[in-house]
Amino acid sequence: MLIKERLFTPGPVPLPPQVIKALGQQIIHHRTPEFTEIFFDVRKKLQQLLDTERDVIMFASSGTGAMEASVLNFFSRGDKILVINAGKFGQRWKELGETYGLDVIDYQIEWGKTYQKEKVKEIVEKNPDIKGIFVQQSETSTTTYHDVEFLGEISNSLDDCILVVDGITSVGVYQVYPEKSGIDVLVTGSQKALMLPPGLGLLYFSQKAEKRLKTSNLPKYYFDVAKEVKKQREGQTAYTPAISLIIALRESLTLILEEGLPQLEKRHSIMAEATREAVKALGLKLLSESPSNSATGIYSPEGIDGNKLRKRLLELGFRVAGGQDHLKGKILRIAHMGYFDFNDVIQVIAGLEMALIKEGYTVEPATGVKKAQEIILKNI
Ligand SMILES: Cc1ncc(COP(=O)(O)O)c(C=O)c1O
């Protein structure tokens, strides 16, 4: 029987036809006026996306490359930093900090929860010399949203501290405006809500962070922001850029800006709410206490192995993600970021119901679908 595979993983996510078309073109050379024109256009669109006139640097790397760049360009050996470590990617901030000899205060949080404001205040009161606060705005491993505004205020209240935000699954899902939220360094990647294949790492930095470029003493070669800023202001990159991805980014940014950021944020919020409410109507438990609108994490019901459920979903045409580290086999993560609409949500919920029933779970078919429809109808 023909079953079409539908991609519902939290990265990579499906590509819009406009992006696929752009990716299918013959390569052009990058040291040309033609590429420079495209590069400047993409730069301008990235600035519109983040509502800034500052540089947004493009690296040919995955998101982790941009994370690494934000450690080694804005910090110096021995700098004390606070890491909000609430999942796999929070852990990555910690590991990056330690790799480069930073003095990491590791605020570990149970997976599925967000940070406590009081605890953050307590840590900074004891450590006024903190030079950086690191967080994921959307922690994909636990599908959890962390408020960044509060951390921006805390960071600004300290003498010399910058807020570094991993926006890899928040940019393109929420309206992320670093200058309004007190974010000093913001990173994102191409294969999430920017609706591209993997391979582009993006980095914004504030005026406050820019001062650190001159003082940072960590070793850097490829991920040298100062070197890139100079080149990218001229419409070029220091090394060979991900030409095809940059050309395709122009298309996905056009789609995003045409939809408009408020509308885009609303769409994601409705898709996420419909997914969460449908899942609850099915009697399943959500993983996160502070759910992100990029993806929804769900515990597999008692007695049903998460990996088996996922395999069953795949047989029915839905590729969703499982859990990472200690959540392996326990959860499912269903994405709704980027090129998704309400109909995708209804489809995947219908698929989840069928997979659950096939695995022996007792539920009336269309229970979740009905709930999802109710939420969608209420909001559109
Ligand atoms: C929140 C977050 N941070 C970092 C990463 C790592 O990005 P990459 O795999 O592109 O290096 C991911 C990827 O899933 C992510 O979701």
The ligand as an SDF file (V2000), in Angstrom:
LIG
                    3D

 16 16  0  0  0  0  0  0  0  0999 V2000
   17.4810   24.5300   20.5400 C   0  0  0  0  0  0  0  0  0  0  0  0
   18.5700   23.9130   19.7030 C   0  0  0  0  0  0  0  0  0  0  0  0
   19.8270   24.2940   19.9080 N   0  0  0  0  0  0  0  0  0  0  0  0
   20.8350   23.7820   19.1920 C   0  0  0  0  0  0  0  0  0  0  0  0
   20.6130   22.8320   18.2240 C   0  0  0  0  0  0  0  0  0  0  0  0
   21.7570   22.2940   17.4690 C   0  0  0  0  0  0  0  0  0  0  0  0
   21.7090   22.7120   16.1560 O   0  0  0  0  0  0  0  0  0  0  0  0
   22.4860   21.9240   15.0070 P   0  0  0  0  0  0  0  0  0  0  0  0
   22.0390   20.5120   15.0930 O   0  0  0  0  0  0  0  0  0  0  0  0
   21.9950   22.6500   13.7740 O   0  0  0  0  0  0  0  0  0  0  0  0
   23.9150   22.1010   15.2480 O   0  0  0  0  0  0  0  0  0  0  0  0
   19.3150   22.3880   17.9860 C   0  0  0  0  0  0  0  0  0  0  0  0
   19.0610   21.3340   16.9790 C   0  0  0  0  0  0  0  0  0  0  0  0
   18.1670   20.5220   17.1200 O   0  0  0  0  0  0  0  0  0  0  0  0
   18.2620   22.9470   18.7390 C   0  0  0  0  0  0  0  0  0  0  0  0
   16.9890   22.5660   18.5260 O   0  0  0  0  0  0  0  0  0  0  0  0
  1  2  1  0
  2  3  1  0
  2 15  2  0
  3  4  2  0
  4  5  1  0
  5  6  1  0
  5 12  2  0
  6  7  1  0
  7  8  1  0
  8  9  2  0
  8 10  1  0
  8 11  1  0
 12 13  1  0
 12 15  1  0
 13 14  2  0
 15 16  1  0
M  END
$$$$
